[in-house]
Amino acid sequence: MDTHMKNFWLRIMISRMIIFMIVIQSSSSAIFGATATGEEPLDTMVEGAENYLAFHTRSRSHGIDEWGAMEDNAWQMVEKKGNQFVVNDRPFYVNGFNTYWLMVFAADQSTRGKVTDAFKQASSVGLTVCRTWAFNDGQWRALQKSPSVYDEQVFKALDFVVSEAKKYKIRLILSLSNNWDAYGGKAQYVKWGKAAGLNLTSDDDFFSNPTLRGYYMAHVKTVLNRINTLTNITYKNDPTIFAWELMNEPRCTSDPSGDKLQSWIQEMAVYVKSIDPKHLVEIGLEGFYGPSTPNKVQFNPNKYAQHVGTDFIRNHQVLGVDFASVHIYADSWISKSISDAHLKFTKSWMEAHIEDAEKYLGMPVVFGEFGVSAEDPGYNPSFRDNLLGTVYKTLLNSTKKGGSGGGSLLWQLFPEGTDYMDDGYAIVLSKSPKTSNIISLHSSRLAVVNSLCTWKCRWGCRKKQ
């Protein structure tokens, strides 16, 4: 055994001892419920480990592999039990990221290495889930060149993304379409419909026209039934895929009542499940409250948000939807100028949706995009770090109570050499050591929770050898 492996296993043993001592100090009764003082057991365990983790995060160079080694080796599907995610009946809390362009970069040998770099760097700070596009409609390097006509080379690029993610133990949320024009989206489907002679007047016809619905469903069927040319595993059977996302940030502004979008969600969620009942499904919503909950619209960032055709609680009560999705962009929704009001909004926005996921939906909620642009007036890296800290602390408060805060995905993680793609929100870990440490520490905290089981969280306690 070489020196590296000896050190690796030494870290594993130390980690196990740390957890064991914390559990013992919390008393055996804490494993099955509250402590004598009423303190939450997870609160005791996680907080008790933080001094060790803070040092551990700064000093290691190989990510949090030692925590991962404490998990079962089997690479199994992520499932939902009540308001939490589980893998093999063990808790699975998410610390993840977005990098939407992975498929397009993988389609060109000159940029394919950046896909590997992205996963490698994400893994080094313990990120476990990546959200990326499984669509590119009718544009440059299109996956779907026209309805049901695909570029096999681009599909092989998506195969590479999936197989490479597995190598780094990162699961994927694959989005199947876009509300916006980038990469085609609903506007491209409408263009295809017009070219076929359909009488269409709005991009929102995507949600209601039977032919356009058929185009989308055909795409869903093709992607889910795709056999990966590198792994020989059908996508719908691959545990590397965490979930399917119906659409990135769907809105239907032509129908503020929300009925048109609601009908589309109802049909498509059930359709995805009819092809693939194994994987989780989410919508891709931003989280705006709508007409069905007038008492909730006060939490929206502005008055316009309640008129875009979405309805957070109503939309997520649809059969086939497994967890809720919410995005956080105070700098787009409230004001461009950076201020503490952004942090205050972020906290209240998250807490409101976590509470709704527990009280009305009975499912986890994932904050699928959050970030702040370096182009905003008053921006500085310290504010970005404060935003990350606010998101992570709010989620950890839920985690300690076994709540619905299932995780978050920062927007967005870039490897070095991709700066020309930066929309202002990119985080390059090698250039942001403090930000990297914040992300890594949160990963370590969640890994502690994911390696434990308690009565409070309603998981059966599984003893390890």
C-alpha positions as CSV (number, residue, x, y, z in Angstrom):
1,M,0.0,0.0,0.0
2,D,1.5,3.3,-1.0
3,T,1.8,6.4,1.2
4,H,-1.2,8.1,-0.3
5,M,-3.5,5.2,0.4
6,K,-2.1,4.9,3.9
7,N,-2.9,8.5,4.6
8,F,-6.3,8.1,2.9
9,W,-7.4,5.3,5.2
10,L,-5.9,7.0,8.2
11,R,-8.2,9.9,7.5
12,I,-11.1,7.5,7.3
13,M,-10.3,6.0,10.7
14,I,-9.9,9.4,12.3
15,S,-13.3,10.5,10.8
16,R,-15.0,7.4,12.2
17,M,-13.5,8.1,15.6
18,I,-14.6,11.7,15.6
19,I,-18.2,10.7,14.8
20,F,-18.1,7.9,17.3
21,M,-16.9,10.2,20.1
22,I,-19.6,12.8,19.3
23,V,-22.3,10.2,19.3
24,I,-21.1,8.8,22.6
25,Q,-20.9,12.3,24.2
26,S,-24.4,13.0,23.0
27,S,-25.5,9.9,25.0
28,S,-27.1,6.8,23.5
29,S,-30.5,8.3,24.0
30,A,-29.8,11.0,21.5
31,I,-29.5,8.5,18.7
32,F,-33.2,7.7,19.1
33,G,-34.7,11.0,20.0
34,A,-34.1,14.2,21.9
35,T,-31.4,14.6,24.5
36,A,-32.2,15.1,28.2
37,T,-32.0,18.8,27.7
38,G,-34.3,18.8,24.6
39,E,-31.4,19.5,22.2
40,E,-31.9,18.1,18.7
41,P,-29.5,15.1,18.3
42,L,-28.4,16.1,14.8
43,D,-27.8,19.6,16.1
44,T,-25.4,18.2,18.7
45,M,-23.6,15.9,16.3
46,V,-23.1,18.4,13.5
47,E,-22.2,21.4,15.7
48,G,-19.9,19.2,17.7
49,A,-17.9,18.2,14.6
50,E,-17.5,21.7,13.2
51,N,-14.1,22.6,14.8
52,Y,-12.7,19.4,13.3
53,L,-14.4,19.9,10.0
54,A,-13.2,23.5,9.7
55,F,-9.6,22.4,10.1
56,H,-10.2,19.3,8.0
57,T,-11.7,21.3,5.1
58,R,-8.7,23.8,5.0
59,S,-6.0,21.1,5.2
60,R,-7.1,18.4,2.8
61,S,-6.5,18.3,-0.9
62,H,-8.6,15.4,-2.0
63,G,-12.2,16.6,-1.4
64,I,-14.4,14.7,1.1
65,D,-13.7,11.2,-0.2
66,E,-13.1,10.0,3.3
67,W,-16.7,10.9,4.2
68,G,-17.9,9.3,1.1
69,A,-16.1,6.1,2.0
70,M,-18.4,5.8,5.0
71,E,-21.4,5.5,2.7
72,D,-22.4,2.2,1.1
73,N,-20.5,1.5,-2.1
74,A,-23.6,0.7,-4.1
75,W,-24.5,3.4,-6.6
76,Q,-28.3,3.3,-6.2
77,M,-31.2,5.5,-7.2
78,V,-32.1,8.6,-5.2
79,E,-35.6,8.1,-3.8
80,K,-38.0,10.2,-1.8
81,K,-39.4,9.2,1.5
82,G,-41.8,11.8,2.9
83,N,-40.1,15.2,2.9
84,Q,-36.6,13.9,2.5
85,F,-34.3,12.3,-0.1
86,V,-32.8,8.9,0.6
87,V,-30.3,6.5,-1.1
88,N,-30.6,2.9,0.1
89,D,-32.9,4.1,2.9
90,R,-30.2,6.5,4.1
91,P,-30.5,10.3,4.1
92,F,-29.2,12.2,1.1
93,Y,-28.9,16.0,1.5
94,V,-27.7,17.9,-1.6
95,N,-24.9,20.4,-2.0
96,G,-24.7,20.9,-5.7
97,F,-24.1,23.2,-8.6
98,N,-25.2,24.2,-12.1
99,T,-23.0,24.0,-15.3
100,Y,-25.5,24.1,-18.1
101,W,-23.2,23.8,-21.1
102,L,-21.6,20.4,-20.4
103,M,-23.1,18.6,-23.3
104,V,-22.1,21.3,-25.8
105,F,-18.5,21.3,-24.6
106,A,-18.4,17.5,-24.6
107,A,-19.4,17.5,-28.3
108,D,-16.0,19.0,-29.3
109,Q,-12.8,17.2,-28.5
110,S,-11.0,20.5,-28.0
111,T,-13.3,21.4,-25.1
112,R,-14.3,18.0,-23.8
113,G,-11.6,18.1,-21.1
114,K,-13.4,21.1,-19.5
115,V,-16.3,18.7,-18.6
116,T,-13.9,16.5,-16.7
117,D,-12.4,19.5,-15.0
118,A,-15.8,20.8,-13.9
119,F,-16.7,17.4,-12.3
120,K,-13.2,17.0,-10.8
121,Q,-13.2,20.4,-9.2
122,A,-16.8,20.1,-7.9
123,S,-15.9,16.7,-6.4
124,S,-12.9,18.2,-4.6
125,V,-15.2,20.4,-2.5
126,G,-17.8,17.7,-1.9
127,L,-20.5,18.8,-4.4
128,T,-22.6,15.8,-5.2
129,V,-25.3,16.9,-7.7
130,C,-25.0,18.9,-11.0
131,R,-27.9,20.4,-12.9
132,T,-27.3,20.6,-16.6
133,W,-29.2,20.7,-20.0
134,A,-30.3,17.6,-21.8
135,F,-31.7,19.8,-24.6
136,N,-30.4,22.0,-27.4
137,D,-33.0,22.6,-29.9
138,G,-32.4,23.7,-33.5
139,Q,-29.3,25.9,-32.7
140,W,-25.6,25.6,-32.8
141,R,-24.5,22.1,-32.0
142,A,-28.1,21.1,-31.6
143,L,-29.0,17.9,-30.0
144,Q,-32.5,18.0,-31.6
145,K,-32.0,19.5,-35.0
146,S,-35.7,19.3,-35.8
147,P,-38.6,17.5,-34.1
148,S,-37.4,13.9,-33.4
149,V,-34.3,14.4,-35.5
150,Y,-31.1,14.1,-33.5
151,D,-27.4,14.6,-34.0
152,E,-25.8,11.4,-32.8
153,Q,-22.5,13.0,-32.1
154,V,-24.1,15.5,-29.7
155,F,-26.1,12.6,-28.1
156,K,-22.8,10.8,-27.6
157,A,-21.5,14.0,-25.9
158,L,-24.4,13.7,-23.4
159,D,-23.5,10.1,-22.9
160,F,-20.0,11.3,-22.0
161,V,-21.4,13.8,-19.5
162,V,-23.4,11.1,-17.7
163,S,-20.6,8.6,-17.7
164,E,-18.0,11.2,-16.5
165,A,-20.3,12.4,-13.7
166,K,-20.5,8.8,-12.4
167,K,-16.7,8.6,-12.3
168,Y,-16.7,11.5,-9.8
169,K,-19.7,10.3,-7.9
170,I,-21.8,13.3,-9.0
171,R,-25.5,12.8,-9.8
172,L,-27.3,14.8,-12.5
173,I,-30.5,16.7,-12.7
174,L,-31.2,16.8,-16.4
175,S,-33.4,19.6,-17.7
176,L,-35.5,18.7,-20.8
177,S,-36.4,22.1,-22.2
178,N,-36.1,25.8,-21.6
179,N,-38.6,28.6,-21.1
180,W,-36.1,31.0,-22.5
181,D,-34.6,31.3,-26.1
182,A,-31.2,30.1,-25.1
183,Y,-30.5,26.6,-26.5
184,G,-33.9,26.7,-28.4
185,G,-36.5,26.1,-25.8
186,K,-40.2,26.7,-26.2
187,A,-39.6,29.5,-28.8
188,Q,-37.9,26.9,-31.1
189,Y,-40.8,24.5,-30.7
190,V,-43.1,27.3,-31.8
191,K,-40.9,28.0,-34.8
192,W,-41.0,24.3,-35.8
193,G,-44.8,24.4,-35.4
194,K,-45.1,27.5,-37.6
195,A,-42.9,25.8,-40.2
196,A,-45.3,22.9,-40.2
197,G,-48.2,25.2,-40.9
198,L,-49.7,25.6,-37.4
199,N,-51.5,28.8,-36.6
200,L,-49.5,29.9,-33.5
201,T,-49.5,33.4,-32.1
202,S,-47.4,33.2,-28.9
203,D,-44.5,31.2,-27.6
204,D,-46.8,30.2,-24.8
205,D,-48.7,28.1,-27.4
206,F,-45.9,25.6,-26.5
207,F,-47.9,24.7,-23.4
208,S,-51.3,24.2,-25.0
209,N,-51.0,23.3,-28.7
210,P,-51.4,19.5,-29.1
211,T,-48.7,19.2,-31.8
212,L,-46.1,21.1,-29.8
213,R,-46.9,19.0,-26.8
214,G,-46.4,16.0,-29.0
215,Y,-43.0,17.3,-30.1
216,Y,-41.9,17.8,-26.4
217,M,-43.2,14.3,-25.4
218,A,-41.3,12.7,-28.3
219,H,-38.1,14.4,-27.0
220,V,-38.8,13.2,-23.5
221,K,-39.3,9.6,-24.8
222,T,-36.1,9.7,-26.8
223,V,-33.9,11.0,-24.0
224,L,-35.3,8.7,-21.3
225,N,-35.0,5.6,-23.5
226,R,-31.5,6.5,-24.7
227,I,-28.9,3.7,-24.2
228,N,-25.6,5.3,-23.2
229,T,-23.0,4.3,-25.8
230,L,-20.2,4.4,-23.1
231,T,-21.9,2.6,-20.3
232,N,-24.5,0.6,-22.1
233,I,-27.0,1.7,-19.5
234,T,-30.4,3.1,-20.5
235,Y,-30.8,6.6,-19.1
236,K,-34.1,5.7,-17.3
237,N,-32.2,2.9,-15.5
238,D,-29.1,4.9,-14.6
239,P,-28.7,5.9,-10.9
240,T,-26.3,8.6,-12.0
241,I,-29.4,10.6,-12.9
242,F,-30.8,12.2,-9.8
243,A,-34.0,13.6,-11.4
244,W,-35.7,14.8,-14.6
245,E,-36.6,18.5,-14.8
246,L,-39.6,19.2,-17.0
247,M,-38.4,22.7,-18.0
248,N,-36.0,25.4,-16.9
249,E,-38.0,28.2,-15.3
250,P,-41.4,27.7,-17.0
251,R,-43.6,30.7,-17.2
252,C,-46.8,31.3,-19.1
253,T,-47.4,35.1,-18.9
254,S,-50.3,34.9,-21.4
255,D,-52.4,33.1,-18.8
256,P,-51.9,34.7,-15.3
257,S,-54.6,32.3,-13.9
258,G,-52.0,29.6,-14.2
259,D,-54.5,27.1,-15.7
260,K,-52.6,26.6,-19.0
261,L,-49.3,25.8,-17.3
262,Q,-51.0,23.7,-14.7
263,S,-52.5,21.5,-17.4
264,W,-49.1,21.1,-19.1
265,I,-47.4,20.1,-15.9
266,Q,-50.1,17.6,-15.1
267,E,-49.8,15.9,-18.4
268,M,-46.0,15.9,-18.6
269,A,-45.2,14.8,-15.1
270,V,-47.4,11.7,-15.5
271,Y,-46.0,11.1,-19.0
272,V,-42.4,11.1,-17.7
273,K,-43.4,8.7,-14.9
274,S,-45.1,6.4,-17.4
275,I,-41.8,5.9,-19.2
276,D,-39.5,6.1,-16.1
277,P,-41.2,5.4,-12.8
278,K,-37.8,4.9,-11.1
279,H,-36.4,8.5,-11.2
280,L,-37.6,11.5,-9.4
281,V,-39.3,14.3,-11.3
282,E,-39.4,18.1,-10.6
283,I,-40.8,21.0,-12.6
284,G,-38.0,23.6,-12.6
285,L,-40.0,26.4,-11.2
286,E,-38.6,29.6,-9.7
287,G,-41.0,29.4,-6.8
288,F,-43.4,32.3,-7.3
289,Y,-46.7,32.2,-5.4
290,G,-49.8,32.6,-7.6
291,P,-53.6,33.0,-7.5
292,S,-54.3,29.8,-5.5
293,T,-52.5,31.3,-2.4
294,P,-53.3,35.0,-2.2
295,N,-52.0,35.0,1.4
296,K,-48.6,33.9,0.2
297,V,-47.9,36.5,-2.5
298,Q,-46.4,38.8,0.1
299,F,-43.4,36.6,0.0
300,N,-42.9,37.2,-3.8
301,P,-40.0,39.5,-4.6
302,N,-42.3,41.9,-6.6
303,K,-45.9,42.2,-7.7
304,Y,-45.1,41.1,-11.3
305,A,-44.1,37.6,-10.0
306,Q,-47.7,36.6,-9.2
307,H,-48.8,37.2,-12.8
308,V,-46.4,35.0,-14.8
309,G,-48.7,32.0,-14.8
310,T,-46.9,29.9,-12.1
311,D,-48.3,28.9,-8.8
312,F,-45.8,27.3,-6.4
313,I,-48.1,25.2,-4.1
314,R,-50.7,24.3,-6.7
315,N,-48.1,23.4,-9.3
316,H,-46.3,21.0,-6.9
317,Q,-49.4,19.2,-5.9
318,V,-49.5,17.5,-9.2
319,L,-49.4,13.7,-9.5
320,G,-45.9,12.6,-10.6
321,V,-44.0,15.5,-9.1
322,D,-41.6,14.3,-6.4
323,F,-39.9,17.4,-5.1
324,A,-40.2,21.2,-5.2
325,S,-37.9,23.5,-7.0
326,V,-37.2,27.2,-6.2
327,H,-34.7,29.7,-7.5
328,I,-33.2,32.7,-5.7
329,Y,-32.1,35.9,-7.6
330,A,-32.6,38.9,-5.4
331,D,-30.4,40.9,-7.7
332,S,-32.7,40.3,-10.6
333,W,-36.0,40.4,-8.8
334,I,-35.6,43.2,-6.2
335,S,-32.7,45.5,-7.3
336,K,-29.5,45.3,-9.1
337,S,-27.6,47.2,-6.4
338,I,-26.2,45.0,-3.8
339,S,-27.6,45.5,-0.3
340,D,-28.4,43.6,2.9
341,A,-32.0,43.5,1.8
342,H,-30.9,40.7,-0.6
343,L,-29.8,38.6,2.2
344,K,-32.9,39.2,4.2
345,F,-35.1,38.3,1.2
346,T,-33.1,35.1,0.6
347,K,-33.6,33.9,4.1
348,S,-37.4,34.7,4.2
349,W,-37.9,33.3,0.7
350,M,-36.2,30.0,1.7
351,E,-38.0,29.7,5.0
352,A,-41.4,30.2,3.4
353,H,-40.8,27.5,0.8
354,I,-39.4,25.0,3.3
355,E,-42.4,25.6,5.5
356,D,-44.8,25.1,2.6
357,A,-43.0,22.0,1.5
358,E,-43.5,20.5,5.0
359,K,-47.0,21.8,5.6
360,Y,-48.8,21.5,2.3
361,L,-46.6,19.4,-0.1
362,G,-45.0,16.7,2.1
363,M,-41.9,16.7,-0.1
364,P,-38.3,18.0,-0.2
365,V,-37.6,21.4,-1.7
366,V,-34.3,22.0,-3.6
367,F,-33.1,25.6,-4.3
368,G,-32.1,24.8,-7.8
369,E,-30.4,28.1,-8.7
370,F,-29.0,30.8,-6.5
371,G,-26.2,33.4,-6.9
372,V,-25.2,37.0,-7.4
373,S,-23.6,38.6,-10.4
374,A,-20.2,40.2,-10.3
375,E,-21.6,42.8,-12.6
376,D,-24.1,44.2,-10.1
377,P,-23.4,47.6,-8.6
378,G,-21.8,47.3,-5.3
379,Y,-20.7,43.7,-5.8
380,N,-17.8,42.3,-4.0
381,P,-16.7,38.7,-3.3
382,S,-17.4,39.0,0.4
383,F,-21.1,39.6,-0.4
384,R,-21.2,36.5,-2.5
385,D,-19.7,34.5,0.4
386,N,-22.3,36.0,2.7
387,L,-25.1,34.9,0.3
388,L,-23.7,31.4,0.2
389,G,-23.5,31.4,4.0
390,T,-27.1,32.5,4.3
391,V,-28.3,29.8,2.0
392,Y,-26.3,27.1,3.6
393,K,-27.2,28.1,7.2
394,T,-30.9,28.3,6.4
395,L,-30.7,24.8,4.9
396,L,-28.7,23.4,7.8
397,N,-31.3,24.7,10.2
398,S,-33.9,22.6,8.3
399,T,-31.6,19.6,8.1
400,K,-31.0,19.5,11.8
401,K,-34.7,19.2,12.4
402,G,-35.3,16.6,9.6
403,G,-37.1,19.3,7.6
404,S,-37.9,19.7,3.9
405,G,-34.8,21.7,3.0
406,G,-33.4,19.1,0.7
407,G,-30.4,21.1,-0.7
408,S,-29.2,23.8,-3.0
409,L,-27.4,24.2,-6.4
410,L,-25.3,27.2,-6.8
411,W,-25.3,29.1,-10.1
412,Q,-22.8,28.4,-11.4
413,L,-19.5,26.5,-11.3
414,F,-16.9,27.0,-14.0
415,P,-13.4,25.4,-14.4
416,E,-10.5,27.6,-15.4
417,G,-10.3,28.6,-19.1
418,T,-14.1,29.0,-19.5
419,D,-14.3,32.6,-18.4
420,Y,-15.6,33.7,-21.8
421,M,-18.9,31.9,-21.0
422,D,-19.3,33.8,-17.7
423,D,-22.7,35.5,-17.3
424,G,-21.4,37.3,-14.2
425,Y,-22.4,34.5,-11.8
426,A,-19.5,32.0,-12.5
427,I,-17.5,30.7,-9.5
428,V,-14.0,29.4,-10.4
429,L,-12.9,27.6,-7.3
430,S,-9.2,27.9,-7.9
431,K,-9.5,31.7,-8.0
432,S,-11.8,31.9,-5.0
433,P,-10.2,30.0,-2.1
434,K,-12.5,31.5,0.6
435,T,-15.6,30.7,-1.4
436,S,-14.2,27.2,-2.0
437,N,-13.8,26.7,1.8
438,I,-17.3,27.8,2.5
439,I,-18.7,25.3,-0.1
440,S,-16.4,22.5,1.2
441,L,-17.3,23.0,4.8
442,H,-21.1,22.8,4.0
443,S,-20.4,19.6,2.1
444,S,-18.6,18.2,5.1
445,R,-21.5,19.1,7.4
446,L,-24.0,17.5,5.2
447,A,-21.8,14.4,4.8
448,V,-21.9,14.0,8.6
449,V,-25.7,14.0,8.5
450,N,-25.8,11.7,5.5
451,S,-23.6,9.2,7.4
452,L,-25.9,9.1,10.4
453,C,-29.5,7.9,11.0
454,T,-31.8,9.0,13.8
455,W,-35.3,8.3,15.0
456,K,-36.0,12.0,14.6
457,C,-35.4,11.8,10.9
458,R,-37.6,8.7,10.7
459,W,-35.0,6.4,9.2
460,G,-34.4,3.0,10.6
461,C,-31.0,2.9,12.4
462,R,-28.6,0.7,10.5
463,K,-25.6,-0.5,12.4
464,K,-22.3,-0.7,10.6
465,Q,-19.7,-3.4,11.0
